[in-house]
Amino acid sequence: MSGADAGIAWMTGQASARAELVDSLEDPAWLVDAGDASVLHANAAAAAWFGGTPESLLGRPAANLLPTLEDAAFWADVRGGAPGALDSDTDLARADGSMARVHRRVVPIGDLGAGRHGVACYLVLLRDRSGEHRAEQERDGLLAELRATLEATADGILVTDLKGRIQAFNRRFATLWALPESALAERDDAAVYRWMAQQTLAPVTYQVRLDDIAAHALLSSVDTVHLLDGAQLERHIQPQWSQGRPIGRVYSFREINPRRPGAPRGDRGHFDEITGWPDRGGLVNALDDAVGAARRDGTPLALLCIEFDRQQLFALDGQSQVRSLGALVEGLRACIPAQHLLARLGGARFGVLVRQGGEAAAEGLARRVVDLARRPIGGPLATAGLSVAIGIAAYPQAGLCADDLIGHAEAALEQARHAGGSAWRVHAFGSPDDGPRLVRLQRSLREGAAAQALRLRYLPRVDMASGQVQSVEALLRWHDGEHGLLPPSQFLPLAERAGLGASLDDWALEQALRQALRWRAAGFGWRLNLNVGAASCLQPGYARRVAAALDAAGWPAADLELDFTEAALQADPETAQAQVQALHQLGVHILLDDCGRGETSLSLLRRFPFAAVKLDRELVVAVGRGAGPDAGMAAALTTAARSLGLAVYAEGVEAEHQRVPLAALGCAAWQGFLHSRPLDVASLLVQAQRQVGPDTGAGRANPGDRAMISRR
């Protein structure tokens, strides 16, 4: 019998009928008094669920049977005279201690003689959804791996139906076409197509080709698309089949000139059809001419790379992006003196060649553009209210040719963009050349030389209560042949841009397990912790790789902790959650690293099965100062984490005035220069032997000690 049928019968007001109907239900069910929220009657299925008899449940508070916050709040309202209903899923423990996903429904039962708003009692229905939930998790896991596989491809993928409506695409596609995040979120197909056309050197020709493709459902072809920024995309078009008939098209885009120095290939016209200004190739030619003139007569010159916020630009005009771009071009032209050359480099990125003006003149022009952009929306120019980032490179300081000047100006633009809001940056002269360094790093990882290039250094973590070392964090270093031992900040970004982040994670895990086995053989029972980057987090099958590494080393999963940053988890939340859940099911402990660096929310702490959080070092510094919003945030995060049953650790503790207030907040452990700088393996063991003492020996090391392996 359904809950609805039972509800109709209970409306008769007959207590015996209610009891008979509850007993006839196959799922656990019980009646609760509307006055004191205690159990009036329960069926045999409910008794079996709770491991007792129906009589043993009588008179028990309803809030104690289902001990969740939602149920506690509901029954508190009932006792306060506020009727209501409840219908949701929750996780509950069975009588044998195993966990189950259940659907719990609470409905009020009316009675003409009832006093509390006409409600005599409540019917609680419980349905075990564990099997359905496991099936959903498996399906979600398969979908997450499918999405992750799509994201892991080197090509940009776009899937449409036969009418051209966009069905799916991966992030590589969005990157190749410089699509803003707002375009991805709004899913306005016409606007996306307009944006794509604007990135091409010949928008009219490009659209004619699309129309030809749309007229042939079974078309399979390969052609080349030339973009404004100099990229050449090889486009493969294939029909998508299902059950023997075509249902759509699959486009794959591959950049065939990824090592371009910045200018388009081929002998094409170097003008943007939309603006009439030079494109990237035209700017390269003009820069080369200007550099030649500067060499002859010594006149200074500078280059500005200007990029307006693509998300804001995309949202300016939902009907016609062409008119929005045209208005932006007019506004930019009004900001730039006529003697300077304007070029369009692609999307909302522009170049300005400042003739007969050096770095100071370029900064003055950048200041003018930024000031106009900071004016309220609706100002006299289309650039008002539109965030802008500007990078500046001057000849000869930043380079002696067009390619160098453009590359350095765009690098400075990226720095300005990451600063947030509207800003400009001048190229940081004397910065190391990343190109050769990246080649050396790639060779080290891909030719089996990682053992000679990579190093691990160890930083102890100290128990707050006892003052004893309880863990060791291993810090990854790279020994570069030309620049010596480098910290992560000087090589991890290079590795991640080159797609080597996951390789570094795998190497660190393998080496950490080998070292941990040697420590354990020496009598130290430290646990291991590995910091996982976003690349590994989003790769399909990462959990299986971890399981294989543990099995090969003979290391128990329960003795491994994995650190995830908030940024890594939010890069693709659905895929990250599937990966983290799979690791958690293996028995691996999951930690939230750099807690407080971003906008950490309680929903994040609840969504993922964390065992502990690590306070970011900036919060630790604020706690040491004793005031300010960051100190309050540290206290709030610590309280929230502990209320959820999570341990709290502190990073970067460098002074006693930081450690003492952290202890008062409830931090369980800390690490930092106050105790020790990073140590090599030999120095770490010497320090460990001193702590254990000469008479006790290493074999008596605390089995709860931990060793943490991290890339920071």
C-alpha positions in Angstrom: 0.0 0.0 0.0 1.3 3.5 -0.9 1.8 6.3 1.6 -1.0 8.2 -0.1 -3.5 5.4 0.3 -2.6 5.0 4.0 -3.0 8.8 4.4 -6.6 8.6 3.1 -7.4 5.8 5.6 -6.0 7.7 8.5 -8.3 10.6 7.8 -11.1 8.4 9.2 -9.7 9.2 12.7 -9.7 5.5 13.7 -6.6 4.7 15.8 -6.9 0.9 15.1 -7.2 1.5 11.4 -4.0 3.6 11.5 -2.1 0.8 13.3 -3.4 -1.9 10.9 -2.4 0.2 7.9 1.1 0.9 9.3 1.5 -2.9 10.0 0.5 -3.6 6.4 3.3 -1.5 4.9 6.4 -3.4 3.6 8.8 -0.6 4.3 9.7 0.7 7.8 6.9 3.0 9.1 5.8 4.4 12.4 3.4 6.9 13.9 4.5 9.9 16.0 2.3 11.8 18.4 1.8 15.5 17.3 2.0 16.7 20.9 5.2 15.4 22.4 6.8 13.9 19.2 7.1 10.4 20.6 6.4 7.1 18.8 2.8 5.8 19.0 3.1 2.7 16.9 5.7 1.0 14.7 5.5 -1.9 12.2 7.7 -5.0 12.1 9.9 -3.6 9.3 10.7 -0.6 11.5 11.6 -2.8 14.4 13.9 -4.9 12.2 15.6 -1.7 10.8 16.4 -0.5 14.4 17.2 -4.0 15.7 14.5 -4.4 18.2 10.8 -5.1 18.6 7.8 -2.8 17.8 7.1 -2.5 21.5 10.7 -1.3 22.2 10.1 1.7 20.0 7.0 2.9 21.7 7.4 6.2 23.6 10.8 6.9 22.2 11.4 10.5 20.9 11.1 10.6 17.1 14.2 12.8 16.8 16.3 10.0 18.4 15.3 7.4 15.8 16.6 9.4 12.8 19.5 11.4 14.3 20.0 14.0 11.6 20.1 17.8 11.9 17.1 18.0 9.5 15.0 15.6 11.6 16.0 17.3 14.9 14.9 20.7 13.6 11.6 19.3 12.2 10.6 17.6 15.5 11.6 20.6 17.5 9.1 22.6 15.3 6.5 20.0 15.9 6.9 20.2 19.7 6.7 23.9 19.4 3.3 23.6 17.7 4.4 24.3 14.1 3.0 21.6 11.8 4.9 20.7 8.6 6.1 17.8 6.4 9.4 16.4 5.5 10.5 14.6 2.2 14.2 14.1 1.4 17.1 11.6 1.3 19.6 11.1 4.0 22.3 8.7 5.1 21.4 6.5 8.1 23.1 3.7 10.0 21.5 0.2 10.0 21.3 -2.0 13.1 24.5 -3.8 12.0 26.3 -0.5 11.8 26.5 -0.3 8.0 25.4 2.9 6.3 22.4 3.2 4.0 21.0 5.9 1.7 17.2 6.2 2.6 14.3 8.3 1.5 12.5 9.6 4.6 9.0 11.0 4.3 7.0 12.6 7.2 3.4 13.5 6.6 0.8 15.0 9.0 -2.3 13.0 9.7 -5.5 15.1 10.3 -8.2 14.4 12.9 -11.4 16.3 13.5 -10.8 16.1 17.2 -7.1 17.1 17.2 -6.1 20.3 18.8 -2.7 21.1 17.2 -3.8 22.8 14.0 -6.0 19.7 13.2 -3.0 17.3 13.2 -3.3 14.2 15.4 -0.1 12.4 14.5 2.6 12.1 11.9 3.4 9.1 9.7 7.1 8.4 9.1 7.9 6.3 6.0 11.4 5.0 5.4 12.5 3.5 2.0 16.0 2.0 1.6 17.5 3.5 -1.6 21.0 2.1 -1.1 20.8 -0.1 -4.3 19.5 2.8 -6.4 22.1 5.1 -4.9 24.9 2.7 -5.7 23.6 2.5 -9.3 23.4 6.3 -9.5 27.0 6.6 -8.1 28.2 4.1 -10.7 26.5 5.9 -13.5 27.8 9.2 -12.3 31.2 7.8 -12.0 31.1 6.4 -15.6 29.8 9.8 -16.8 32.5 11.6 -14.9 35.2 9.4 -16.4 33.7 9.9 -19.9 33.7 13.7 -19.4 37.3 13.5 -18.0 38.4 11.4 -21.0 36.9 14.1 -23.3 38.7 16.8 -21.4 41.9 14.8 -21.5 42.0 14.8 -25.3 44.4 17.2 -27.0 41.8 18.2 -29.6 38.9 20.6 -29.2 35.6 18.7 -29.6 32.3 20.2 -30.5 29.1 18.1 -30.9 26.0 19.5 -32.6 22.7 18.0 -33.8 21.7 18.1 -37.5 20.3 21.6 -37.1 23.5 22.9 -35.7 22.3 23.1 -32.1 25.3 22.7 -29.7 25.0 19.4 -27.7 28.4 19.3 -26.0 32.0 20.5 -26.1 35.2 20.2 -24.1 37.4 22.9 -22.5 40.1 22.5 -25.1 37.5 23.7 -27.7 36.7 26.7 -25.6 40.4 27.5 -25.1 41.2 27.3 -28.9 38.3 29.6 -29.7 38.9 32.0 -26.7 35.3 31.5 -25.5 34.5 33.4 -22.3 33.1 31.7 -19.3 29.8 33.5 -19.7 29.4 32.0 -23.2 29.9 28.5 -21.8 27.3 29.2 -19.0 24.6 30.9 -21.1 24.6 28.2 -23.9 23.4 30.8 -26.4 24.3 28.9 -29.6 23.9 31.8 -32.0 26.1 34.0 -29.8 28.8 31.3 -29.6 28.8 30.9 -33.4 29.0 34.7 -33.9 31.9 34.8 -31.4 33.7 32.0 -33.3 33.3 33.8 -36.6 34.9 36.9 -35.2 38.0 35.0 -34.3 38.6 34.0 -38.0 40.6 36.0 -40.5 37.7 35.7 -43.0 34.4 35.7 -41.2 32.3 35.8 -44.4 34.1 32.9 -46.0 33.9 31.0 -42.7 30.1 31.4 -42.5 29.7 30.3 -46.2 31.6 27.1 -45.3 29.3 26.5 -42.2 26.2 26.9 -44.4 27.6 24.3 -46.8 28.3 21.9 -44.0 24.7 22.3 -42.7 23.3 21.3 -46.1 25.0 17.9 -46.1 24.1 15.6 -43.2 26.5 12.9 -44.2 29.5 15.2 -44.9 32.9 14.0 -43.8 35.8 16.4 -44.5 39.0 18.0 -43.3 39.9 21.6 -43.8 41.9 24.4 -42.1 40.6 27.4 -40.2 42.8 30.5 -39.8 42.3 32.6 -36.6 43.2 36.2 -35.9 45.8 35.3 -33.2 47.9 33.3 -35.8 46.6 29.9 -34.9 45.8 27.4 -37.7 43.2 24.9 -36.7 42.8 21.6 -38.6 39.0 20.9 -38.5 37.7 17.4 -38.9 34.0 16.9 -39.5 32.2 13.6 -39.1 28.5 12.6 -38.9 27.3 11.3 -35.5 25.4 8.0 -35.8 22.8 6.3 -33.5 20.9 3.2 -34.3 21.8 3.3 -38.0 20.9 6.9 -38.7 22.7 10.3 -38.5 21.7 12.4 -35.5 24.4 15.1 -35.5 27.9 16.2 -36.3 31.2 15.9 -34.4 33.8 18.6 -35.0 37.4 18.2 -33.8 39.9 21.0 -33.9 43.6 20.6 -33.6 46.2 23.4 -33.6 48.7 22.6 -36.3 51.1 25.4 -35.6 51.4 25.4 -31.8 55.0 26.6 -31.9 54.2 29.7 -33.9 56.3 32.8 -32.6 53.2 34.9 -32.8 52.5 35.7 -36.5 50.3 33.8 -38.9 51.9 31.6 -41.5 51.4 32.0 -45.3 51.2 34.9 -47.6 47.8 36.3 -46.6 46.5 39.7 -46.2 47.2 41.0 -42.7 44.0 42.9 -42.0 41.0 42.1 -39.7 37.8 42.1 -41.8 35.6 43.4 -38.9 37.7 46.4 -37.7 39.8 47.1 -40.9 42.9 47.2 -38.6 46.0 45.1 -39.1 45.7 41.6 -37.6 48.6 39.9 -35.7 50.6 39.4 -38.9 50.1 43.0 -39.8 51.3 44.1 -36.4 54.4 41.9 -36.7 55.3 43.5 -40.0 54.7 47.1 -38.7 56.8 46.2 -35.5 59.7 44.9 -37.6 59.7 48.1 -39.7 59.5 50.3 -36.5 62.4 48.3 -34.9 64.5 48.8 -38.0 63.8 52.5 -37.9 64.6 52.7 -34.2 68.0 51.0 -34.8 68.9 53.5 -37.4 67.8 56.8 -35.7 67.6 55.7 -32.0 63.9 56.7 -31.6 62.1 54.8 -28.8 59.1 52.7 -29.3 56.8 50.6 -27.2 54.0 48.0 -27.6 50.8 47.7 -25.6 48.7 44.6 -25.6 45.1 45.5 -24.4 42.5 42.9 -23.6 38.9 43.6 -22.5 37.1 41.2 -20.3 35.7 38.6 -22.6 32.9 37.6 -20.3 31.6 41.2 -20.0 32.0 41.7 -23.7 30.0 38.6 -24.5 27.2 39.7 -22.3 27.0 43.3 -23.6 24.6 42.5 -26.4 22.8 39.2 -26.6 21.4 39.9 -30.0 24.5 40.9 -32.0 28.0 40.5 -30.8 29.3 42.1 -34.0 27.7 45.4 -33.1 29.0 45.1 -29.5 32.6 44.6 -30.9 32.1 47.5 -33.3 31.1 49.8 -30.4 34.1 48.6 -28.4 36.4 49.4 -31.4 35.0 52.9 -31.7 35.6 53.5 -28.0 39.1 52.2 -28.1 39.9 54.3 -31.2 38.8 57.4 -29.3 41.3 56.6 -26.5 44.3 56.1 -28.8 46.0 59.1 -30.5 45.9 58.9 -34.3 49.7 58.6 -34.7 49.8 55.2 -33.0 49.0 52.0 -34.9 46.0 49.9 -33.7 45.8 46.2 -34.5 43.4 43.4 -33.5 45.1 40.3 -32.2 42.1 38.1 -31.7 38.8 38.1 -29.7 38.8 41.2 -27.5 42.7 41.6 -27.5 44.3 44.5 -29.3 47.8 45.8 -29.9 49.0 49.4 -30.0 52.3 50.3 -31.5 53.5 53.5 -29.8 55.7 55.2 -32.3 58.4 57.6 -31.1 57.5 57.0 -27.5 59.1 54.8 -24.9 58.0 53.1 -21.7 56.8 56.3 -20.0 54.6 57.3 -23.0 53.1 53.7 -23.1 52.3 53.9 -19.3 50.6 57.2 -19.8 48.4 55.7 -22.6 47.7 52.7 -20.5 46.6 54.9 -17.6 44.2 56.7 -19.9 42.6 53.5 -21.1 42.2 52.1 -17.6 40.8 55.4 -16.2 38.2 55.5 -19.0 37.3 51.8 -18.4 36.8 52.4 -14.7 34.0 54.9 -15.4 30.5 53.7 -14.7 28.6 51.8 -17.3 26.7 54.1 -19.7 29.6 56.6 -20.1 30.3 58.3 -23.4 32.5 55.4 -24.6 31.7 51.7 -25.0 34.8 50.9 -22.9 33.2 52.4 -19.8 32.6 49.8 -17.1 34.4 47.1 -19.0 37.4 45.6 -17.2 40.6 45.8 -19.1 44.1 44.4 -18.7 47.2 45.9 -20.4 50.7 44.6 -20.9 53.6 46.9 -21.9 56.9 46.0 -23.6 59.4 48.7 -24.7 62.3 48.5 -27.3 65.1 47.7 -26.7 64.7 46.6 -23.0 62.1 43.9 -23.7 63.4 42.6 -27.0 65.1 43.4 -30.3 62.5 42.0 -32.7 58.7 41.9 -33.1 58.2 38.4 -31.8 60.0 39.2 -28.5 58.1 42.4 -28.0 54.7 40.8 -28.6 55.6 37.8 -26.4 56.8 40.0 -23.5 53.8 42.4 -23.8 51.4 39.5 -23.7 53.2 38.0 -20.7 52.8 41.3 -18.9 49.2 41.4 -19.9 48.6 38.0 -18.2 50.1 39.5 -15.0 47.7 42.4 -15.2 44.8 40.1 -15.8 45.5 38.0 -12.8 45.8 41.2 -10.6 42.0 41.6 -11.1 39.9 44.5 -12.1 41.4 47.0 -14.6 45.2 47.2 -14.4 48.4 47.4 -16.4 51.8 45.9 -16.0 55.2 46.6 -17.6 57.3 43.6 -18.7 59.5 42.4 -15.9 62.9 42.8 -17.5 65.5 40.2 -16.7 63.0 37.3 -16.0 64.4 33.9 -16.8 63.7 32.3 -20.1 61.0 29.7 -19.5 61.4 28.0 -22.9 64.7 26.2 -22.4 63.8 25.4 -18.8 60.6 23.7 -19.9 62.5 21.6 -22.4 64.9 20.4 -19.8 62.0 19.6 -17.4 60.2 17.7 -20.1 63.4 15.7 -21.0 63.9 14.8 -17.3 60.4 13.4 -16.9 60.0 11.8 -20.3 63.4 10.2 -20.8 63.6 8.5 -17.4 65.9 11.1 -15.8 63.5 12.2 -13.1 65.5 10.5 -10.3 68.4 12.7 -11.1 66.4 15.9 -11.6 63.8 15.8 -8.8 64.4 16.0 -5.1 62.4 15.7 -1.9 63.0 17.8 1.2 61.2 17.1 4.5 59.5 19.5 6.9 58.4 18.1 10.3 54.9 18.7 11.7 54.5 19.0 15.4 51.7 17.9 17.7 50.3 20.9 19.4 49.7 19.2 22.8 52.9 17.2 23.3 55.3 19.2 21.2 56.6 16.1 19.6 57.0 15.6 15.8 54.1 13.6 14.5 54.5 13.9 10.8 56.8 14.9 8.0 55.9 16.8 4.9 58.1 16.1 1.8 58.6 19.2 -0.4 59.3 18.7 -4.1 62.3 20.4 -5.6 63.8 20.3 -9.1 67.5 20.4 -9.7 67.9 22.3 -12.9 71.2 21.8 -14.7 71.7 25.6 -15.2 70.0 27.2 -12.3 70.5 24.7 -9.5 67.8 23.6 -6.9 64.5 25.4 -7.8 61.4 25.8 -5.6 58.0 24.6 -7.0 56.9 28.2 -7.9 59.6 28.2 -10.6 58.8 25.0 -12.3 55.3 23.7 -11.4 53.5 26.3 -13.5 55.7 25.3 -16.5 55.0 21.6 -15.9 51.2 22.2 -15.6 51.1 24.3 -18.8 52.9 21.5 -20.6 50.6 18.8 -19.2 53.3 17.3 -16.9 51.5 18.0 -13.6 50.1 14.4 -13.3 53.5 13.0 -14.1 55.0 14.9 -11.2 52.3 13.6 -8.9 52.9 10.0 -10.0 56.6 10.4 -9.5 56.2 11.8 -6.0 53.8 9.1 -4.9 56.1 6.3 -6.2 59.2 7.8 -4.5 57.3 8.6 -1.3 56.1 5.0 -0.9 59.6 3.7 -1.4 61.0 6.0 1.2 58.1 5.3 3.6 58.8 1.6 3.4 62.4 2.2 4.4 61.2 4.4 7.4 58.8 1.7 8.5 61.5 -0.9 8.3 63.6 1.3 10.6 60.8 1.4 13.1 59.1 4.7 12.3 55.4 4.3 11.8 54.8 7.6 9.9 51.9 7.9 7.5 52.2 9.4 4.0 50.4 12.3 2.5 50.5 13.5 -1.1 49.4 16.8 -2.5 47.3 16.2 -5.6 47.3 18.8 -8.4 44.3 19.7 -10.6 45.7 17.7 -13.5 45.6 14.4 -11.6 42.3 15.3 -10.0 40.6 15.6 -13.4 42.4 12.6 -15.1 40.2 9.5 -15.7 41.3 6.6 -13.6 43.5 8.5 -11.1 42.0 6.5 -8.2 42.9 3.3 -10.0 46.5 4.5 -10.5 46.7 5.3 -6.7 45.3 1.8 -5.9 47.9 0.2 -8.2 50.8 2.1 -6.7 49.6 1.1 -3.1 49.3 -2.5 -4.1 52.7 -2.6 -5.8 54.4 -1.1 -2.7 52.4 -3.1 -0.2 51.4 0.1 1.6 47.9 0.2 3.2 45.5 2.8 1.9 44.5 3.8 5.4 48.1 5.1 5.9 47.9 7.4 2.9 46.5 10.9 3.0 45.9 13.0 -0.2 45.7 16.8 -0.1 43.4 18.6 -2.5 43.3 22.4 -2.9 40.0 24.2 -3.2 41.0 25.4 -6.7 41.7 21.8 -7.9 38.3 20.6 -6.6 36.4 23.4 -8.2 38.1 23.2 -11.7 35.5 20.5 -12.5 33.4 19.8 -9.3 31.5 16.8 -10.7 34.6 15.0 -11.9 36.6 15.9 -8.8 33.8 14.6 -6.5 33.8 11.3 -8.4 37.5 11.0 -8.0 37.6 11.9 -4.4 34.7 9.5 -3.6 36.6 6.7 -5.3 39.7 7.4 -3.3 37.7 7.6 -0.1 36.2 4.2 -0.8 39.7 2.8 -1.2 40.3 3.9 2.4 42.6 6.9 1.6 42.2 10.0 3.9 41.3 13.2 2.1 42.6 16.6 3.3 41.7 20.1 2.2 44.9 22.1 1.7 45.4 25.9 1.9 42.1 26.2 3.6 41.1 29.9 3.6 43.1 30.9 0.6 40.0 31.0 -1.6 36.3 31.4 -0.6 36.1 28.1 1.3 32.4 27.4 2.1 30.7 25.0 4.5 29.1 23.3 1.5 32.6 22.3 0.3 33.5 20.8 3.7 30.2 18.9 3.7 30.3 17.8 0.0 33.7 16.1 0.1 34.7 13.4 2.7 37.6 15.3 4.3 39.4 14.0 7.3 41.2 17.3 8.1 41.9 20.8 6.8 45.1 22.8 6.7 44.9 26.5 7.5 46.7 28.6 4.9 49.8 30.4 6.0 48.3 33.8 5.4 45.6 33.1 8.0 48.4 31.9 10.4 50.2 35.2 10.0 46.9 37.1 10.7 46.3 35.0 13.9 49.7 36.0 15.1 48.8 39.7 14.7 45.7 39.1 16.7 43.2 41.2 14.8 41.7 41.8 11.4 39.3 39.9 9.2 41.7 37.2 8.3 42.2 36.3 12.0 38.4 36.1 12.4 38.2 33.9 9.3 40.8 31.6 10.8 38.8 31.2 14.0 35.5 30.7 12.0 37.1 28.1 9.8 38.6 26.2 12.7 35.3 26.2 14.6 33.4 25.0 11.5 35.8 22.3 10.7 35.9 20.9 14.2 32.1 21.0 14.4 32.1 18.7 11.4 34.6 16.3 13.1 37.6 17.4 11.1 41.1 17.9 12.4 42.8 21.3 11.9 46.5 21.8 11.1 48.4 25.0 10.6 51.0 25.7 8.0 53.9 28.3 7.9 54.2 28.8 11.7 57.4 30.9 12.1 57.1 32.4 15.6 55.8 31.5 19.1 53.3 34.3 19.0 51.6 32.5 16.1 51.7 29.0 17.7 50.1 30.0 21.0 46.8 31.5 19.6 46.6 28.6 17.2 46.6 26.2 20.1 43.8 28.2 21.7 41.8 28.0 18.5 42.0 24.2 18.6 44.6 23.4 16.0 45.8 19.8 16.5 49.3 20.2 14.9 51.5 22.8 13.2 54.6 23.0 11.0 57.0 25.8 10.0 60.3 27.3 10.5 59.7 27.8 14.2 60.5 24.1 14.6 62.6 23.3 11.5 63.5 24.2 8.0 63.2 21.5 5.3 65.6 18.7 5.8 67.1 16.0 3.6 66.5 12.3 4.4 69.7 11.9 6.5 69.1 15.1 8.6 65.5 14.1 9.2 66.5 10.7 10.6 69.1 12.3 12.8 66.4 14.6 14.2 64.0 11.7 14.6 66.6 9.7 16.6 67.2 12.7 18.9 63.5 12.9 19.6 63.2 9.1 20.3 66.3 9.2 22.5 69.4 7.1 22.6 68.0 4.6 25.1 64.6 3.9 23.5 65.7 3.3 19.9 63.8 3.9 16.7 61.7 0.9 17.1 59.5 2.7 19.7 58.5 5.5 17.5 54.9 6.5 17.9 52.8 4.4 15.4 50.6 7.4 14.9 53.4 9.5 13.4 52.8 10.7 9.9 54.9 11.6 6.9 53.3 13.9 4.4 54.4 14.1 0.8 53.6 17.4 -0.9 54.5 19.4 -4.0 54.5 22.8 -2.4 
